[in-house]
Structures are given as C-alpha cells and as structure tokens.
C-alpha cells in the first residue's frame, strides 16, 4: 500500500514537472506578464504570454489554427470572387473553432471576452508562431 502511494506521488510530481516544462516552452518570457496599475495589459508584448497560457492544450491550439486557416481562406475566396456575403461566415468560423477549443478542451473562458483586440491580433500571432514552429502544434 505504501509502495503504491509513493509511486503515485512520484508520478504526480513528474507530471507537474513535465507540465511546468511545457508551459515554460510555450511562454518564452513569463516575466513579461505584467499588468498596468489598473490590472489590464498595456501592450501586445505584455499580453501575448498570457494569451499563450490560455492555449496550453494542444487540441485547443489546433482548433485555433484550423479556424484561422478557414478565416484566411474565406477572406481570400471573398476577395477573389468579389462576393462580400462570404465575409458573414468569418466570425462564425473563426470564433466557432476557437470557442470549441476553449470550452471543451482548455476549459477556460476565451480571452476575447476581456481583451477582444489583443486576442484577435494574438490569434494571428500564434498562427504564425505555429507555422514557424515557435509554438508546439
């Protein structure tokens, strides 16, 4: 019994270490997570590490990536066909994939609700970082 408990504690500690290592890989500079005196982020540079911390689940990041790819594709299709009606699909597709990731996999509230502009920009920044392998797929 004691042997099993010790093994379980050891495994749990290892999981914590692995999760901490994964989080630090996602957020290269956690010291940048500084809020202004009013409790809000003042710049994208300050906000991005927080944004990444809200996307630690790989499935959530993948759903964001798929949604952003669809948004780019729909925008291109609307421009090429000169059909602005396609643009109505952008929020549904873009936020749909992202919110499924947050509500069912990440289990947190999307940062869009608190920081809509920063979140929108960081969606594309994370997309680029995934493409260039700076953030794990």
ZIPE-V615300 format. One line per field, one symbol per residue. ss: DSSP state (H for helix, E for strand, L for the rest). psi: psi as a letter, one per 20 degrees, with the letter a starting at -180 (. if undefined). burial: + if it has 16 or more other C-alpha atoms within 10 Angstrom, else -. Layout:
ss = ???
psi = ???
burial = ???
This chain:
ss = LHHHHHHHHHHHHHHHHHHHHHHHHHLLLHHHLLLLLLLLLLLHHHHHHHHHHLLLLHHHHHHHHHHHHHHHHHHHHHHHHLLHHHHHHHHHHHHHHHHHHHHHHHLLLLHHHLLHHHHHHHHHHHHHHHHLLLLLL
psi = ghggggggggggghgggghghgghhgnhnhiimpqrhjjqphrhhhhghgghhjlhphhggghgggghggggggggghghilnihhihighggghggghggghighlrppihhhmgggggghghghgghggjkhpq.
burial = ----------------------+--++--+---+------+----+++++++-++++-+++++++++++++--++-----------+--+--+++-++++++--++---++------++--++--++--+----++-
